[in-house]
């Protein structure tokens, strides 16, 4: 296994390729929409912002938006977009208590071994009444099945996607990750029906999948989504 910083530094050069359309754009759109719903006009933090694809989507609705990431390679791409970002570890965020109205972390926590520590940090820097949006990988999903069926994918000249620590949780394990001082206010499921990303660009099938994914992300089928987002509200002390 590679260290996350080294892995994403290598990945940063080609990370954005193809992510402005199709499957990746749809996932980012659903995730960004959730941030806008909870944090419009407020101060928000993205922990694990990468190259700033989601941060760039929300900056118009959440002008006081900051990103943090371990990888300087990823941060350089985000800064090229004009975004405000810093280098930081999600388990040790350099911010005061209750500094943000909304904190969020997508496609990150399932690569962090100290998940509970990361969630405690996100909760710590969120104000009472504010929200933590925490995303996990679901073991019982088409996405997990597709990942198990395919071989390693090269993400840089020196790495494949199998060289990073990755955890897939059961639904009960995900639901059990509500940190002390927070309550579960909701759940959103992303990528429920799409077995392979290429399906989103197919005639007829692609538009149908897009419709289903956007309409069903908050319904009962979210239990089988590849990405499960816990909507956590910080309680008053």
Phi, psi and omega in degrees: 000141177267155171294143184302321182298313180294319181300312184282334172299317178292323182288335190299328185295326181243010188299320186282349187299120177079002184271004178266008183207170173062220186303308184298319179296322179295314179299314179299321180297316180293318180293314180297324178299323179293319178297317180297322179299319187265337189237013183306124179081355184260185179265121186232152179232130171257117178266112187090055188280347181058225181276003175089023182297316179281319178303320178295330179289326188264351189300330178291327181268333181232077188297333178268067184245133180234144176243149176227142179204152177287326191273120177291329176300314177296318182295325178298320178294320180295320180293329175297335176277358180083019183269153177271112184219155177224160175272123182198156177266135181297340179271358179209072185282133184274053181229156178288161175302143174057035184279342187232152174281324179219133169241145181213152181212113181246135177058032182235310190297333178283356174252007181249120182292323179269066183297317181298320177297319178296317179295322177297320179293317178299318179293321182300318185272005177261135182290154172304131184091345178278183188234144169249124178251108189239120186255139180229159177270130185266126182292323183263077183208160176295328179297315179297320178298315180296321179294323180291330184279332184265160178276183179299143178248130181286126182247351175200180182292344185237358187221155168241169182285002177264002185262008179245138176304126181219134182236135174248123184258150169289160179305315182296325179291320178297314181295338180274005184263022177286118184286160177301136179091006178230158172236151178281113183260349180170172179219136174238135178251135183234136185066075180265316190255344189275110179286320181222139182305328182297339181295336183289346180257002180283141176301142179068305182294316181302306178300325178294315179297319179299317178299313182294318182296320182283329182278332189255002187294339179251006181267185184297336181285354177300340179299338182251016180286150177291323178245127180242120181256119173275128176261104187251130178257129178287129181272157173293146178286000000 
